[in-house]
């Protein structure tokens, strides 16, 4: 995944969003937002949800790639 990719949350009726950051290791703050253990490390990206204008942190395993940016 890279900046500009169109993604969807990986569950039925998942919301669409655009990736706005490079893939990185999760921080303790990201882990709190994701609801995982403090010391866990996950590959995450920041996603701007379409229509909601809300930024969220997502584990890349919970996103479905819809369209790649060039």
C-alpha positions as CSV (number, residue, x, y, z in Angstrom):
1,X,0.0,0.0,0.0
2,X,1.1,3.5,-0.7
3,X,-0.1,7.1,-0.5
4,X,-3.1,7.7,-2.7
5,X,-4.4,4.1,-2.8
6,X,-8.2,3.7,-2.6
7,X,-9.1,1.2,0.2
8,X,-12.2,-0.2,1.9
9,X,-12.6,-1.5,5.4
10,X,-12.5,-5.3,5.2
11,X,-16.0,-6.1,6.4
12,X,-19.5,-6.0,4.8
13,X,-20.5,-2.5,3.9
14,X,-17.0,-1.2,4.8
15,X,-16.4,2.5,4.3
16,X,-14.1,3.8,1.5
17,X,-11.0,5.8,2.2
18,X,-7.7,7.1,0.7
19,X,-4.3,6.1,2.2
20,X,-2.6,9.3,3.4
21,X,0.6,7.9,4.9
22,X,3.3,5.4,4.2
23,X,3.1,2.0,5.9
24,X,4.8,2.2,9.3
25,X,5.1,0.4,12.6
26,X,2.4,1.1,15.1
27,X,3.1,3.3,18.1
28,X,1.5,2.8,21.6
29,X,-1.0,5.6,20.6
30,X,-1.9,3.7,17.4
31,X,-2.3,0.5,19.5
32,X,-4.7,2.3,21.8
33,X,-6.8,3.5,18.8
34,X,-6.7,0.0,17.3
35,X,-7.7,-1.7,20.6
36,X,-4.6,-4.0,20.7
37,X,-2.0,-4.6,23.4
38,X,0.4,-1.7,24.3
39,X,3.5,-3.6,23.2
40,X,2.2,-5.1,20.0
41,X,3.7,-4.0,16.7
42,X,1.4,-3.9,13.6
43,X,2.0,-2.4,10.1
44,X,-0.4,0.5,9.9
45,X,-1.4,3.4,7.6
46,X,-3.4,6.6,8.1
47,X,-6.6,6.6,6.1
48,X,-8.9,9.6,5.3
49,X,-12.4,8.2,5.1
50,X,-14.4,9.5,2.1
51,X,-17.6,11.4,3.1
52,X,-16.7,11.5,6.8
53,X,-13.5,13.6,6.5
54,X,-12.1,11.7,9.4
55,X,-8.6,10.4,9.6
56,X,-8.1,6.9,11.2
57,X,-5.3,4.5,11.8
58,X,-5.8,1.1,10.3
59,X,-3.8,-2.2,10.4
60,X,-3.1,-3.0,6.7
61,X,-4.6,-6.5,7.3
62,X,-8.0,-4.9,7.9
63,X,-8.1,-3.0,4.6
64,X,-9.0,-4.2,1.1
65,X,-7.2,-2.5,-1.8
66,X,-9.7,-1.2,-4.3
67,X,-7.5,0.9,-6.7
68,X,-3.8,1.6,-6.7
69,X,-2.5,5.2,-7.3
70,X,0.1,5.7,-9.9
